[in-house]
Amino acid sequence: MNRLTLAALIALAAPAALAAPTEYPLIIDNCGHGLTFPARPDNVVSIGQTTTEILYALGQADRMAGTALWFNDVLPRFGEQDAKVARISDNTPSFEGVVAERPGFVPTMFEWMIGEQGAVGTRQQFADLGIPAYVMPTDCQGKDNLVGADGTRLAPFDIQTLWDGIDQMAQVMDAQDAGDALIADLKSREAAVVRRAAAMDLPDASAAVWFSSADLELDPYMAGAMGIPAWMLDRLGLRNVVTSDEEWPTVGWETIARADPSVIVIARMDRRRFPADDFEAKLRFLKSDPVTSQMTAVREGRIVILDAEAMHPSIRLIDGLEALAQGMDGLSR
């Protein structure tokens, strides 16, 4: 859905006081680190499609100097905005490439981009240059990013961390009204799709979520038990057959086949870091491999294809819920 839902439109139309403008200097706590913004930032560089599309949804493209780390094409409704913002890198940008834009704000979707072992740089490197580097709460609260390739969840993903991240970025950019409207719309759509799934009455349906694989001959990267896709499955009444607490653990196909999930969810992405980034390669593998081809979900065509970005804690997360619920329709027949 590309427009605000009726509930959100009614909320916007109803008489209500506008949010107070941000008072600078603004000081926020971000993953245990204090960040100070002396004024509304210019030359924002966003490292991650999640933070980029949030900024576009908040109407901040005119203050952006660059983006990086993309998994899918930009949402069509942001096409004009995105065309005006430099693409520093499709994948991980260099520290030099980011700071060359003289950013006043560098938000990222992943702590492994900017953290103790930052692939782009550490918080301290950015702080030494007076640049506030922000990590989405979705990737640091209740999570240890120093354990496992993509971090380990210490607690199940909480959707409130996404609302908090949108709200904080709106405060930083002095766009609170746009942030409030965006959150209201996403919450309304979440509630609607959860009701739809509950009405299907599927008592023991299960799923496995395949993101990618370093090589199709190697064990796949599957969604762990406490990450974002696991939250999606739980909200729709599906049981995740993968029990690891790692964000994206590698799991053998024999193990997944023994669990025989009712539905297999695969990621579609435009990046080509690994061969299995291509969803069509995933489909060919599932249908031809002697182990995977025998799974009930494969034999009966119960494979749901979701954009990779819809499996991240982003504004596309609810798009993913809606698409997954649509894919579940066949289970109730």
Backbone as numpy.savetxt, mean C-alpha at the origin, in Angstrom:
# Nx Ny Nz CAx CAy CAz Cx Cy Cz
-13.66 2.83 -7.85 -14.51 4.02 -7.85 -13.63 5.25 -7.85
-13.88 6.18 -8.77 -13.03 7.35 -8.92 -13.64 8.61 -8.33
-14.86 8.51 -7.82 -15.52 9.68 -7.25 -15.81 9.42 -5.80
-16.03 10.50 -5.06 -16.41 10.36 -3.67 -17.75 9.64 -3.60
-17.92 8.80 -2.59 -19.19 8.14 -2.41 -20.24 9.13 -1.96
-21.52 8.72 -2.06 -22.62 9.59 -1.68 -22.47 10.04 -0.24
-22.08 9.11 0.64 -21.95 9.46 2.05 -20.92 10.56 2.26
-19.79 10.45 1.54 -18.75 11.46 1.69 -19.20 12.79 1.11
-19.95 12.76 -0.02 -20.44 13.99 -0.60 -21.42 14.69 0.32
-22.28 13.91 0.97 -23.23 14.49 1.91 -22.48 15.13 3.06
-21.44 14.43 3.53 -20.64 14.97 4.63 -19.98 16.28 4.24
-19.52 16.35 2.98 -18.88 17.57 2.53 -19.88 18.70 2.37
-21.12 18.35 1.94 -22.12 19.37 1.70 -22.75 19.90 2.99
-22.71 19.08 4.04 -23.34 19.48 5.29 -22.59 20.65 5.92
-23.33 21.56 6.58 -22.67 22.69 7.24 -21.70 22.19 8.30
-20.48 22.60 8.20 -19.47 22.18 9.18 -18.33 23.17 9.13
-17.70 23.33 10.26 -16.57 24.24 10.33 -15.39 23.65 9.56
-14.73 24.49 8.80 -13.54 24.03 8.10 -12.43 23.79 9.10
-11.54 22.85 8.74 -10.41 22.56 9.63 -9.53 23.80 9.77
-8.99 23.98 10.94 -8.09 25.12 11.16 -6.83 24.93 10.32
-6.29 26.01 9.77 -5.06 25.88 8.99 -3.90 25.43 9.88
-2.93 24.80 9.27 -1.75 24.35 10.02 -0.98 25.55 10.55
-0.57 25.44 11.79 0.28 26.47 12.39 1.73 25.99 12.35
2.55 26.77 11.69 3.97 26.44 11.60 4.76 27.33 12.55
5.86 26.81 13.08 6.44 25.49 12.81 5.57 24.36 13.35
5.44 23.32 12.55 4.69 22.12 12.91 5.67 21.05 13.36
5.40 20.47 14.52 6.24 19.37 15.03 5.38 18.13 15.15
5.79 17.04 14.52 5.04 15.79 14.60 5.97 14.67 15.03
5.37 13.66 15.64 6.12 12.45 15.99 5.92 11.43 14.88
7.00 10.93 14.34 6.93 9.97 13.24 7.78 8.76 13.57
7.12 7.68 13.95 7.83 6.43 14.25 8.88 6.65 15.34
8.55 7.49 16.33 9.47 7.74 17.42 10.50 8.81 17.14
10.40 9.47 16.01 11.33 10.54 15.65 10.55 11.85 15.52
11.06 12.91 16.09 10.44 14.20 15.97 10.83 14.88 14.66
9.84 15.38 13.92 10.09 16.09 12.68 9.53 17.51 12.80
10.31 18.48 12.36 9.88 19.88 12.42 9.75 20.44 11.02
8.62 21.08 10.77 8.36 21.73 9.49 8.20 23.22 9.76
9.19 24.04 9.40 9.11 25.48 9.67 8.03 26.19 8.86
7.65 25.62 7.71 6.62 26.22 6.86 6.08 25.11 5.96
5.04 25.44 5.21 4.49 24.47 4.26 5.57 24.08 3.27
5.86 22.78 3.13 7.00 22.37 2.31 6.83 22.62 0.81
7.93 22.93 0.19 8.03 22.99 -1.26 8.96 21.87 -1.73
8.95 21.60 -3.03 9.88 20.63 -3.63 9.81 19.26 -2.96
8.60 18.81 -2.68 8.43 17.51 -2.02 8.89 16.40 -2.97
9.67 15.45 -2.43 10.06 14.26 -3.19 9.46 13.05 -2.48
8.59 12.34 -3.16 7.90 11.18 -2.58 8.54 9.89 -3.05
8.95 9.07 -2.08 9.59 7.79 -2.40 8.59 6.68 -2.13
7.80 6.39 -3.15 6.79 5.34 -3.01 5.48 5.78 -3.62
4.87 4.87 -4.37 3.60 5.19 -5.02 2.53 5.53 -4.01
2.55 4.88 -2.85 1.54 5.14 -1.82 1.54 6.60 -1.41
2.69 7.12 -1.00 2.74 8.50 -0.54 2.51 9.47 -1.70
2.96 9.10 -2.89 2.75 9.96 -4.06 1.26 10.15 -4.34
0.52 9.04 -4.39 -0.90 9.15 -4.72 -1.70 9.79 -3.59
-1.26 9.66 -2.37 -1.91 10.40 -1.27 -1.72 11.90 -1.50
-0.51 12.31 -1.84 -0.25 13.73 -2.09 -1.07 14.24 -3.27
-1.20 13.44 -4.31 -2.03 13.84 -5.45 -3.49 13.98 -5.00
-3.96 13.03 -4.19 -5.35 13.08 -3.72 -5.59 14.31 -2.84
-4.54 14.79 -2.19 -4.64 15.99 -1.37 -4.45 17.26 -2.19
-4.24 17.12 -3.50 -4.08 18.28 -4.37 -2.75 18.98 -4.25
-1.68 18.22 -4.00 -0.38 18.83 -3.72 0.65 18.68 -4.84
0.23 18.29 -6.03 1.20 18.06 -7.11 2.03 19.30 -7.41
1.44 20.49 -7.23 2.17 21.70 -7.58 3.34 21.98 -6.63
3.39 21.28 -5.52 4.49 21.45 -4.57 5.47 20.27 -4.60
5.32 19.41 -5.60 6.16 18.22 -5.69 7.23 18.38 -6.76
8.45 17.94 -6.40 9.59 18.04 -7.33 9.97 16.70 -7.93
9.49 15.59 -7.35 9.87 14.29 -7.89 9.20 13.14 -7.18
9.15 12.00 -7.88 8.61 10.77 -7.30 9.54 9.61 -7.65
9.36 8.51 -6.92 10.14 7.30 -7.17 9.40 6.10 -6.59
9.85 4.92 -6.94 9.36 3.64 -6.43 7.90 3.41 -6.81
7.70 2.97 -8.03 6.37 2.73 -8.58 6.15 1.24 -8.82
4.94 0.77 -8.55 4.57 -0.63 -8.79 3.58 -0.76 -9.93
2.68 0.21 -10.04 1.68 0.22 -11.10 1.66 1.60 -11.75
0.97 1.70 -12.88 0.76 3.01 -13.47 -0.03 3.87 -12.50
0.16 5.17 -12.59 -0.57 6.08 -11.73 -2.07 5.94 -12.00
-2.88 6.15 -10.96 -4.33 6.13 -11.15 -4.71 7.14 -12.24
-5.60 6.76 -13.14 -5.95 7.65 -14.26 -6.37 9.05 -13.82
-7.05 9.16 -12.70 -7.53 10.48 -12.29 -6.39 11.41 -11.86
-5.20 10.83 -11.66 -4.05 11.64 -11.29 -3.08 11.82 -12.46
-3.49 11.39 -13.65 -2.58 11.41 -14.79 -2.04 12.79 -15.11
-2.90 13.80 -15.12 -2.44 15.15 -15.45 -1.48 15.68 -14.39
-1.77 15.41 -13.13 -0.87 15.86 -12.07 0.48 15.17 -12.19
0.45 13.85 -12.40 1.69 13.08 -12.44 2.58 13.50 -13.62
1.95 13.87 -14.73 2.72 14.26 -15.91 3.57 15.50 -15.66
3.22 16.29 -14.65 3.95 17.53 -14.37 5.04 17.35 -13.31
5.14 16.13 -12.75 6.11 15.87 -11.68 7.19 14.93 -12.20
8.43 15.26 -11.96 9.55 14.46 -12.47 9.56 13.07 -11.85
9.85 12.08 -12.66 10.03 10.70 -12.20 11.53 10.49 -11.98
11.97 10.56 -10.73 13.40 10.42 -10.43 13.87 9.00 -10.70
13.03 8.03 -10.31 13.36 6.63 -10.54 12.08 5.81 -10.45
11.99 4.77 -11.28 10.85 3.86 -11.16 11.01 2.96 -9.94
12.24 2.74 -9.54 12.51 1.89 -8.39 13.17 2.72 -7.28
14.25 2.24 -6.69 14.89 2.94 -5.58 15.76 4.08 -6.09
15.50 5.31 -5.69 16.32 6.43 -6.16 17.61 6.52 -5.35
18.58 7.24 -5.85 19.80 7.48 -5.09 19.58 8.64 -4.12
20.37 8.66 -3.07 20.30 9.76 -2.11 20.60 11.08 -2.82
21.60 11.05 -3.68 22.00 12.26 -4.40 20.88 12.76 -5.32
20.17 11.80 -5.95 19.08 12.18 -6.84 17.93 12.84 -6.11
17.71 12.42 -4.87 16.62 13.01 -4.06 17.02 14.40 -3.58
18.19 14.51 -2.96 18.56 15.80 -2.35 18.87 16.85 -3.41
19.15 16.43 -4.64 19.41 17.39 -5.71 18.19 18.27 -5.97
17.00 17.77 -5.61 15.77 18.55 -5.81 15.53 19.55 -4.67
16.44 19.60 -3.70 16.32 20.49 -2.53 14.94 20.39 -1.88
14.56 19.16 -1.49 13.20 18.96 -0.96 13.02 19.53 0.45
11.80 20.00 0.71 11.44 20.42 2.06 10.71 19.33 2.81
10.48 18.18 2.14 9.73 17.07 2.74 9.98 15.85 1.88
10.38 14.73 2.53 10.60 13.47 1.80 9.81 12.37 2.51
8.57 12.10 2.07 7.80 11.00 2.64 8.06 9.70 1.89
7.98 8.58 2.59 8.17 7.28 1.96 7.16 6.29 2.50
6.84 5.29 1.69 5.90 4.26 2.09 6.58 3.13 2.87
7.91 2.98 2.74 8.63 1.88 3.37 9.79 2.40 4.22
9.90 1.87 5.43 11.01 2.28 6.29 12.34 1.79 5.74
12.34 0.72 4.96 13.62 0.25 4.43 14.17 1.20 3.37
13.37 2.14 2.93 13.88 3.20 2.04 14.65 4.24 2.83
14.07 4.65 3.99 14.69 5.66 4.86 14.59 5.16 6.29
15.64 4.58 6.78 15.64 4.02 8.13 17.06 3.74 8.56
17.19 2.88 9.55 18.53 2.56 10.05 19.42 1.97 8.97
18.80 1.23 8.05 19.55 0.64 6.94 18.95 1.11 5.61
18.62 2.39 5.53 17.89 2.94 4.41 18.54 2.68 3.06
17.76 2.13 2.13 18.27 1.88 0.78 18.55 3.19 0.05
17.80 4.24 0.40 18.04 5.57 -0.18 18.98 6.35 0.70
18.72 6.35 1.99 19.54 7.05 2.96 18.94 6.89 4.34
19.68 7.25 5.35 19.16 7.16 6.72 18.46 8.46 7.09
17.68 8.39 8.13 17.04 9.60 8.65 18.09 10.66 8.98
19.20 10.18 9.57 20.22 11.13 10.00 20.85 11.84 8.81
21.04 11.12 7.71 21.59 11.76 6.52 20.69 12.89 6.03
19.39 12.64 6.05 18.46 13.69 5.64 18.41 14.81 6.68
18.40 14.43 7.96 18.35 15.43 9.03 19.56 16.35 8.99
20.72 15.79 8.65 21.94 16.60 8.58 21.83 17.72 7.54
20.93 17.50 6.56 20.71 18.51 5.52 19.46 19.34 5.79
18.85 19.11 6.96 17.66 19.86 7.32 16.41 19.44 6.57
16.38 18.19 6.11 15.25 17.69 5.33 14.44 16.73 6.19
13.16 17.02 6.49 12.33 16.08 7.24 11.99 14.85 6.38
12.42 13.69 6.84 12.14 12.43 6.13 11.08 11.67 6.92
9.98 11.38 6.26 8.78 10.84 6.93 8.49 9.43 6.43
8.25 8.51 7.37 7.87 7.13 7.04 6.40 6.95 7.40
5.63 6.39 6.48 4.21 6.15 6.77 4.07 5.28 8.02
3.18 5.66 8.95 2.97 4.85 10.16 2.59 3.41 9.85
2.02 3.17 8.68 1.64 1.82 8.28 2.82 0.87 8.23
4.03 1.42 8.07 5.20 0.55 7.92 6.13 0.59 9.13
5.74 1.29 10.17 6.64 1.31 11.33 5.92 0.97 12.64
4.64 1.26 12.73 3.92 0.95 13.96 3.58 -0.53 14.02
3.97 -1.19 15.11 3.71 -2.61 15.26 4.51 -3.48 14.33
5.71 -3.00 13.94 6.51 -3.74 12.97 7.99 -3.55 13.24
8.78 -4.61 13.07 10.23 -4.56 13.19 10.82 -4.73 11.80
11.33 -3.65 11.23 11.84 -3.70 9.87 13.27 -4.18 9.76
13.86 -4.59 10.89 15.21 -5.13 10.87 15.21 -6.65 10.87
14.01 -7.26 10.89 13.88 -8.72 10.89 13.15 -9.15 9.63
13.76 -10.03 8.86 13.15 -10.48 7.61 13.43 -9.51 6.48
13.30 -9.99 5.26 13.62 -9.17 4.10 12.75 -7.93 4.01
11.48 -8.06 4.37 10.55 -6.93 4.29 9.99 -6.55 5.65
10.66 -7.01 6.71 10.20 -6.69 8.05 9.25 -7.74 8.59
9.05 -7.70 9.90 8.17 -8.65 10.58 7.15 -7.88 11.41
5.91 -8.23 11.26 4.84 -7.59 12.03 4.86 -8.12 13.46
4.85 -7.18 14.41 4.76 -7.55 15.82 3.30 -7.56 16.27
2.44 -6.98 15.47 1.01 -6.97 15.71 0.32 -6.90 14.36
-0.91 -7.37 14.26 -1.60 -7.31 12.97 -1.73 -5.88 12.46
-1.68 -5.71 11.15 -1.85 -4.39 10.54 -3.15 -3.76 11.02
-3.08 -2.48 11.35 -4.22 -1.72 11.83 -4.51 -0.62 10.83
-5.72 -0.61 10.24 -6.08 0.38 9.24 -5.99 1.81 9.79
-6.05 1.96 11.10 -5.96 3.30 11.69 -4.62 3.94 11.36
-3.59 3.13 11.16 -2.29 3.70 10.82 -2.31 4.36 9.44
-3.17 3.87 8.53 -3.32 4.52 7.24 -4.03 5.85 7.40
-5.11 5.86 8.18 -5.82 7.13 8.42 -4.88 8.14 9.09
-4.06 7.65 10.04 -3.12 8.55 10.72 -2.11 9.13 9.73
-1.62 8.29 8.81 -0.64 8.75 7.84 -1.22 9.80 6.91
-2.44 9.56 6.42 -3.10 10.55 5.55 -3.30 11.85 6.32
-3.76 11.73 7.56 -4.03 12.93 8.38 -2.75 13.72 8.62
-1.65 13.03 8.95 -0.40 13.74 9.21 0.13 14.41 7.95
0.07 13.72 6.81 0.55 14.33 5.58 -0.31 15.54 5.20
-1.61 15.44 5.48 -2.49 16.59 5.23 -2.11 17.77 6.12
-1.77 17.49 7.38 -1.33 18.57 8.28 -0.05 19.21 7.77
0.90 18.38 7.38 2.18 18.91 6.90 1.97 19.84 5.71
1.04 19.45 4.81 0.83 20.22 3.58 -0.29 21.25 3.72
-0.83 21.42 4.93 -1.92 22.36 5.18 -3.10 22.06 4.26
-3.50 20.79 4.24 -4.60 20.34 3.38 -5.56 19.46 4.18
-5.90 19.91 5.40 -6.69 19.09 6.31 -8.08 18.77 5.77
-8.72 19.72 5.11 -10.07 19.47 4.60 -10.05 18.37 3.54
-9.07 18.42 2.66 -8.94 17.37 1.64 -8.64 16.02 2.30
-7.83 16.03 3.35 -7.51 14.80 4.06 -8.73 14.21 4.74
-9.52 15.06 5.38 -10.74 14.58 6.06 -11.71 13.97 5.05
-11.88 14.62 3.89 -12.80 14.10 2.87 -12.31 12.77 2.31
-11.01 12.65 2.10 -10.44 11.41 1.57 -10.65 10.26 2.55
-10.37 10.49 3.82 -10.53 9.44 4.84 -12.00 9.04 4.96
-12.91 10.02 4.95 -14.34 9.72 5.05 -14.81 8.85 3.89
-14.35 9.14 2.70 -14.73 8.36 1.53 -14.22 6.93 1.64
-12.96 6.77 2.00 -12.37 5.43 2.11 -13.06 4.60 3.19
-13.37 5.21 4.32 -14.06 4.50 5.40 -15.46 4.05 4.97
-16.15 4.92 4.25 -17.50 4.58 3.79 -17.46 3.39 2.84
-16.51 3.40 1.92 -16.39 2.30 0.97 -15.97 1.00 1.67
-15.08 1.11 2.66 -14.67 -0.08 3.41 -15.88 -0.73 4.08
-16.69 0.07 4.74 -17.87 -0.47 5.43 -18.81 -1.15 4.46
-18.99 -0.57 3.28 -19.91 -1.14 2.29 -19.42 -2.48 1.78
-18.13 -2.62 1.49 -17.63 -3.87 0.93 -17.58 -4.96 2.00
-17.35 -4.59 3.25 -17.38 -5.59 4.33 -18.80 -6.15 4.48
-19.79 -5.29 4.38 -21.18 -5.77 4.45 -21.48 -6.71 3.28
-20.97 -6.36 2.10 -21.20 -7.21 0.93 -20.60 -8.59 1.12
-19.38 -8.66 1.65 -18.71 -9.95 1.85 -19.42 -10.77 2.92
-19.86 -10.11 3.99 -20.55 -10.82 5.07 -21.83 -11.48 4.56
-22.49 -10.83 3.61 -23.74 -11.37 3.08 -23.52 -12.63 2.25
-22.27 -12.89 1.83 -21.99 -14.10 1.06 -22.03 -15.36 1.92
-21.78 -15.19 3.24 -21.85 -16.30 4.18 -20.98 -17.48 3.75
-19.65 -17.25 3.77 -18.67 -18.27 3.41 -17.96 -18.73 4.68
-18.39 -19.81 5.31 -17.90 -20.17 6.64 -16.42 -20.54 6.73
-15.84 -21.16 5.71 -14.44 -21.57 5.83 -13.68 -21.37 4.52
-13.90 -20.25 3.89 -13.16 -19.95 2.66 -11.77 -19.47 3.03
-10.79 -19.83 2.21 -9.40 -19.47 2.50 -8.75 -18.89 1.26
-7.57 -18.30 1.46 -6.87 -17.67 0.34 -5.37 -17.67 0.57
-4.64 -17.54 -0.53 -3.20 -17.32 -0.50 -2.91 -16.17 -1.44
-2.00 -15.29 -1.04 -1.72 -14.08 -1.82 -0.26 -14.12 -2.28
-0.08 -14.16 -3.61 1.25 -14.25 -4.22 1.62 -12.89 -4.79
2.68 -12.28 -4.23 3.11 -10.97 -4.69 4.07 -11.10 -5.88
5.17 -11.83 -5.68 6.13 -12.03 -6.76 7.06 -13.17 -6.38
8.10 -13.37 -7.18 9.13 -14.38 -6.91 10.44 -13.89 -7.51
11.53 -14.11 -6.80 12.83 -13.74 -7.34 13.11 -14.50 -8.63
12.57 -15.72 -8.72 12.66 -16.55 -9.92 11.49 -17.51 -9.85
10.90 -17.82 -10.97 9.73 -18.69 -10.96 10.05 -20.10 -10.50
11.33 -20.46 -10.51 11.72 -21.78 -10.01 11.96 -21.77 -8.50
11.92 -20.59 -7.90 12.14 -20.48 -6.45 10.82 -20.31 -5.72
10.86 -20.45 -4.39 9.66 -20.28 -3.58 9.12 -18.86 -3.74
7.82 -18.70 -3.81 7.23 -17.38 -4.04 7.18 -16.53 -2.78
7.10 -15.20 -2.98 6.85 -14.28 -1.89 5.34 -14.22 -1.66
4.92 -14.71 -0.51 3.50 -14.77 -0.18 3.17 -13.81 0.97
1.94 -13.40 1.05 1.51 -12.49 2.12 1.51 -13.21 3.45
2.18 -12.60 4.44 2.22 -13.17 5.78 0.91 -13.00 6.53
0.91 -13.50 7.78 -0.34 -13.60 8.54 -0.80 -12.29 9.16
0.09 -11.28 9.25 -0.30 -10.07 9.95 -0.12 -8.79 9.14
0.16 -8.93 7.83 0.36 -7.76 7.00 -0.92 -7.23 6.37
-0.76 -6.38 5.38 -1.90 -5.70 4.76 -2.83 -6.67 4.03
-2.32 -7.56 3.15 -3.24 -8.50 2.50 -3.97 -9.38 3.51
-3.28 -9.77 4.61 -3.94 -10.58 5.63 -5.10 -9.81 6.25
-4.92 -8.51 6.45 -6.00 -7.66 6.94 -7.16 -7.67 5.96
-6.85 -7.58 4.67 -7.89 -7.59 3.64 -8.68 -8.89 3.69
-7.97 -10.00 3.77 -8.64 -11.30 3.82 -9.54 -11.40 5.04
-9.01 -10.97 6.18 -9.79 -11.05 7.42 -11.05 -10.20 7.34
-10.94 -9.00 6.78 -12.11 -8.11 6.68 -13.20 -8.74 5.82
-12.81 -9.58 4.86 -13.78 -10.18 3.96 -14.14 -11.61 4.36
-13.63 -12.07 5.51 -13.99 -13.39 6.00 -13.24 -14.54 5.36
-12.05 -14.25 4.81 -11.20 -15.29 4.23 -10.05 -15.62 5.17
-9.69 -16.89 5.27 -8.59 -17.32 6.12 -7.30 -17.38 5.30
-6.25 -16.72 5.78 -4.95 -16.77 5.11 -4.28 -18.10 5.43
-3.88 -18.85 4.41 -3.26 -20.15 4.66 -1.79 -20.02 5.05
-1.21 -18.82 4.91 0.18 -18.58 5.31 0.18 -18.04 6.74
0.99 -18.65 7.61 0.95 -18.30 9.04 2.18 -17.53 9.52
3.15 -17.29 8.66 4.35 -16.55 9.06 4.01 -15.09 9.39
4.74 -14.52 10.37 4.55 -13.12 10.74 5.38 -12.18 9.87
6.26 -12.73 9.03 7.00 -11.87 8.12 6.03 -11.20 7.16
6.42 -10.01 6.67 5.53 -9.28 5.78 5.28 -10.05 4.48
6.37 -10.49 3.84 6.25 -11.25 2.59 7.23 -12.43 2.64
6.93 -13.48 3.40 7.85 -14.62 3.49 7.85 -15.45 2.21
8.93 -16.18 2.00 8.93 -17.16 0.91 8.33 -18.46 1.46
7.43 -19.04 0.70 6.73 -20.26 1.12 6.72 -21.23 -0.05
7.04 -22.49 0.19 7.08 -23.48 -0.88 5.70 -23.78 -1.43
5.65 -24.05 -2.73 4.36 -24.36 -3.36 3.75 -25.65 -2.82
4.61 -26.58 -2.39 4.06 -27.81 -1.83 3.25 -27.51 -0.57
3.77 -26.58 0.25 3.07 -26.19 1.47 1.74 -25.53 1.14
1.75 -24.64 0.17 0.52 -23.94 -0.22 -0.47 -24.93 -0.83
0.02 -25.87 -1.64 -0.87 -26.85 -2.27 -1.54 -27.73 -1.22
-0.79 -28.09 -0.18 -1.40 -28.91 0.88 -2.53 -28.15 1.58
-2.36 -26.84 1.73 -3.41 -26.04 2.35 -4.61 -25.87 1.42
-4.38 -25.98 0.11 -5.41 -25.92 -0.92 -6.39 -24.75 -0.70
-5.90 -23.51 -0.84 -6.76 -22.34 -0.60 -7.94 -22.28 -1.58
-9.05 -21.72 -1.11 -10.24 -21.58 -1.95 -10.00 -20.60 -3.09
-9.17 -19.58 -2.81 -8.88 -18.52 -3.77 -7.39 -18.24 -3.78
-6.83 -17.97 -4.94 -5.45 -17.51 -5.04 -5.49 -16.08 -5.58
-4.82 -15.19 -4.87 -4.75 -13.79 -5.26 -3.34 -13.52 -5.77
-3.22 -12.94 -6.96 -1.90 -12.63 -7.49 -1.79 -11.14 -7.80
-0.57 -10.63 -7.65 -0.33 -9.20 -7.86 -0.03 -8.92 -9.33
-0.64 -7.85 -9.82 -0.34 -7.32 -11.15 0.45 -6.04 -10.97
1.62 -5.97 -11.60 2.43 -4.75 -11.48 3.09 -4.41 -12.80
3.45 -3.15 -12.91 4.10 -2.69 -14.14 5.62 -2.70 -14.02
6.14 -2.78 -12.80 7.59 -2.88 -12.66 8.03 -4.26 -13.14
9.31 -4.41 -13.46 9.85 -5.69 -13.87 11.18 -5.93 -13.17
11.11 -5.94 -11.85 12.30 -6.24 -11.04 12.57 -7.75 -11.05
11.49 -8.54 -10.96 11.60 -10.00 -10.97 10.73 -10.56 -12.11
11.06 -11.76 -12.62 10.24 -12.35 -13.68 8.76 -12.47 -13.30
8.50 -12.82 -12.04 7.11 -13.02 -11.62 6.39 -11.72 -11.32
7.02 -10.57 -11.58 6.29 -9.31 -11.49 5.20 -9.27 -12.56
5.40 -10.03 -13.64 4.45 -10.12 -14.74 3.32 -11.08 -14.32
2.11 -10.58 -14.17 1.03 -11.43 -13.69 0.71 -12.54 -14.68
0.94 -12.31 -15.96 0.69 -13.36 -16.94 1.68 -14.51 -16.77
2.91 -14.18 -16.34 3.88 -15.24 -16.05 3.42 -16.05 -14.84
2.84 -15.38 -13.87 2.28 -16.08 -12.71 1.18 -17.05 -13.15
0.28 -16.55 -14.00 -0.83 -17.40 -14.45 -0.32 -18.62 -15.21
0.66 -18.41 -16.10 1.20 -19.54 -16.85 1.82 -20.56 -15.91
2.53 -20.07 -14.90 3.16 -20.99 -13.94 2.10 -21.79 -13.19
1.11 -21.11 -12.66 0.09 -21.79 -11.86 -0.60 -22.89 -12.66
-0.83 -22.65 -13.94 -1.57 -23.60 -14.75 -0.71 -24.72 -15.33
0.62 -24.54 -15.32 1.49 -25.55 -15.94 2.33 -26.34 -14.94
2.61 -25.77 -13.79 3.44 -26.47 -12.81 2.71 -27.72 -12.30
3.40 -28.85 -12.16 2.72 -30.09 -11.73 2.12 -30.01 -10.33
2.66 -29.16 -9.48 2.10 -29.02 -8.13 0.96 -28.02 -8.11
1.22 -26.81 -8.59 0.20 -25.75 -8.49 -1.02 -26.03 -9.36
-0.82 -26.71 -10.49 -1.95 -26.95 -11.40 -3.00 -27.87 -10.80
-2.64 -28.57 -9.72 -3.59 -29.49 -9.09 -4.40 -28.83 -7.97
-4.07 -27.59 -7.63 -4.83 -26.92 -6.58 -6.24 -26.62 -7.07
-7.20 -26.75 -6.16 -8.60 -26.55 -6.52 -8.83 -25.17 -7.12
-8.23 -24.14 -6.53 -8.44 -22.77 -7.02 -7.96 -22.61 -8.45
-6.87 -23.29 -8.80 -6.34 -23.20 -10.17 -7.23 -23.98 -11.12
-7.60 -25.19 -10.74 -8.43 -26.01 -11.62 -9.79 -25.37 -11.89
-10.33 -24.68 -10.89 -11.67 -24.10 -11.03 -11.63 -22.62 -11.40
-10.42 -22.12 -11.68 -10.31 -20.73 -12.15 -10.60 -19.69 -11.10
-10.39 -20.02 -9.83 -10.64 -19.05 -8.76 -9.35 -18.29 -8.45
-8.92 -17.48 -9.41 -7.70 -16.67 -9.28 -8.10 -15.21 -9.42
-7.80 -14.42 -8.41 -8.14 -12.99 -8.41 -6.87 -12.19 -8.66
-6.92 -11.28 -9.61 -5.77 -10.46 -9.96 -5.97 -9.06 -9.40
-5.05 -8.62 -8.55 -5.13 -7.29 -7.95 -3.88 -6.49 -8.30
-4.03 -5.19 -8.49 -2.86 -4.33 -8.63 -2.01 -4.45 -7.37
-0.70 -4.50 -7.56 0.21 -4.61 -6.41 -0.02 -3.48 -5.41
-0.26 -2.27 -5.94 -0.44 -1.14 -5.04 -1.70 -1.27 -4.20
-2.66 -2.10 -4.64 -3.86 -2.35 -3.85 -3.57 -3.31 -2.69
-2.36 -3.90 -2.67 -1.96 -4.75 -1.56 -1.07 -4.00 -0.57
-0.87 -2.73 -0.84 -0.11 -1.88 0.07 -1.07 -1.01 0.87
-0.62 -0.46 1.99 -1.49 0.41 2.79 -1.61 1.79 2.13
-2.43 1.85 1.10 -2.51 3.04 0.26 -3.97 3.41 0.05
-4.22 4.46 -0.72 -5.60 4.80 -1.03 -6.21 3.77 -1.96
-5.39 2.87 -2.52 -5.90 1.80 -3.38 -6.30 0.57 -2.58
-6.04 0.58 -1.29 -6.35 -0.59 -0.46 -7.83 -0.94 -0.54
-8.69 0.06 -0.53 -10.12 -0.21 -0.60 -10.51 -0.67 -2.00
-9.83 -0.15 -3.04 -10.02 -0.70 -4.39 -9.76 -2.20 -4.37
-8.69 -2.60 -3.68 -8.34 -4.01 -3.60 -9.41 -4.82 -2.88
-9.94 -4.29 -1.79 -11.02 -4.97 -1.07 -12.22 -5.19 -1.99
-12.57 -4.15 -2.73 -13.73 -4.25 -3.62 -13.50 -5.27 -4.72
-12.30 -5.28 -5.31 -12.00 -6.24 -6.37 -11.97 -7.67 -5.82
-11.43 -7.84 -4.63 -11.37 -9.16 -4.03 -12.77 -9.67 -3.70
-13.62 -8.79 -3.19 -15.00 -9.19 -2.90 -15.72 -9.63 -4.17
-15.45 -8.93 -5.27 -16.06 -9.32 -6.54 -15.56 -10.69 -6.96
-14.28 -10.96 -6.72 -13.73 -12.26 -7.06 -14.24 -13.37 -6.19
-14.76 -13.03 -5.01 -15.30 -14.04 -4.09 -16.72 -14.46 -4.49
-17.36 -13.70 -5.36 -18.74 -13.99 -5.71 -18.94 -15.45 -6.14
-17.96 -15.99 -6.89 -18.09 -17.35 -7.38 -18.08 -18.39 -6.29
-17.51 -18.07 -5.14 -17.46 -19.04 -4.03 -18.83 -19.30 -3.42
-19.72 -18.32 -3.55 -21.02 -18.44 -2.90 -22.06 -19.11 -3.81
-21.64 -19.49 -5.01 -22.60 -20.11 -5.93 -22.49 -21.62 -5.90
